[in-house]
Amino acid sequence: MSNKNINRLFEALTPKNEQKEKMFHNILVRSQNESKRHRGFTPVKRLRFAVLSAVLMVCLTTTAFAAAYMGLDKTFLNFLNPVDNEQAQYLSNGAYVVDKQVANENGTLTIKQVIGDSNLTYVLMDFTAPEGTVLHADRYRFGDTTISSKLGGYSIGYHVLDDGNPKDNKISLVMNIQTKKSLAGQTLHFTFKDLQAADPGPRGLFNETVIPGSWETAFKLDFKEYSNLYQIDQNITMFGYQAELKTISISPISISLKIESSTLSEIFEAADSLRKTGENESLDNFPITINYKDGTSETTRIFTGSTSADYLTNQMLTIKKFKNVINDKEIASIVFFDKEFPIHN
Amino acid sequence: MESNSLLRTDKELAELYQRHADLVYRLCYIYLKNPVDAEDAVQSVFVKLIKSQLVFNDHEHEKAWLTVTTRNYCKDVLKNWWKTRRVALDSLPEVSSWNGNESSGKVLARLLSLPEKYKTVLYLYYFEEYSVKEISEMLGHKESTIQTQLSRGRKLLKIDLGGNYLE
């Protein structure tokens, strides 16, 4: 091997300018946080943060300044509802700003920010209809959303956020994409077709297209992947059938479990179709109990994520989303089908 | 150069990062083998630098301090995290061009899988162009030890690569 070839190998490890800007931003945030925490440590001057960022911009001479990592949109932050400031900062550090618009005569779709983990990706977007249109339904979605990729299966849902003005022509939506693998770093091509609203009332069904049209765009999902993967590889019994819990993946926004079993069809039959408990709600037939280090616990009673099975490979994946982000650093163990798995984080 | 990092001017701090961020990131990547952990480690090393009261003689002294601090920090991280972290081959960056028979990603993965002492010495010698004497001072080993590690590292690389990329 020549020196030149060894050099080329190491050269490949050089960070991109965008990465360097992001790291520098985080260094400043961390040094600020630590200076607040430790007495006797001289506080960083108030303006230092802004000045340093500006200086670094000049140093790096790049046009793609990573404002991407400068914080979460307030609406997004309210939706995620972090447990404390530290977690808000943590989530903020991993968010990626897309800031991309696609428009036609029926409206403008603005893709704003993305965060995600190993199996769940949240995309914050605004939809603005032509002037004079009022978008005030409780629930909206695009009737058809396709992702051109080799994801090998995905699940998509939408959640309407409170943008402070329910009677204007603009709505804020969070799209959740649940996948087998993390989408971090990928550039995906999306097609959003026909904005639909749900009928009013708790039984509301999405059967009305309120804004027809198609919005196509491609954007990068360059968020920081939050998950920690725990290798379990232990036998469990699900509805009387043998299975093996392979991994548990934990982040502030979701917990995913990968299971293998040669009797998956029997397990799913036993779990039955999801039982309705109320309007737009189902029971989680593969619930987990999260035991926290402070002695509290919670069980996923309502189905909030997705569960998929591949009968050819005998693998199933169940993803649990949460109404609020979870304090993943405080988890002591996860209980799944009466077996407790300690989490050493 | 001012002696206390807290008293460094804003411009100096940003320039210091600009001077050494690549070196620290590459070293972190060599140890931790994935970009996410490498980014976290870079941040921790520079926060250590910001908090340090060290007087640097010149840029080379900064570089040497960061090299040793990065090495020690990454070794600590590996002690604590190796049980829960897994590395996927597809997370490795592509080398821009390669004339060998194997894919560049594979070659890089093999290089990164070499024992820590060999790949660090190879990196410092071939990429950062430190002399054996300088590396021995920086890492606190005898020159003969560094020579041996360089020689064994080169040998391992050749063996690992099946002789495809020999000079």
Interface residues (C-beta under 8 A of the other chain):
Chain A: M1 S2 N3 N5 I6 N7 R8 L9 F10 E11 A12 L13 T14 P15 Q19 K20 K22 M23 F24 N26 I27 R30 S31 E34 F41 T42 R48 V51 L52 V55 L56 C59 L60 K224 E225 N228 L229 Y230 Q231 H344 N345
Chain B: L6 D10 K11 L13 A14 E15 Y17 Q18 A21 D22 Y25 R26 Y29 I30 P35 V36 A38 E39 V42 Q43 S44 F46 V47 I50 K51 K83 T84 R85 R86 P93 E94 V95 S96 S97 W98 N99 G100 S104 V107 L108 L111 L122 Y123 Y126 F127 R154 L157 K158 L161 Y165 L166 E167
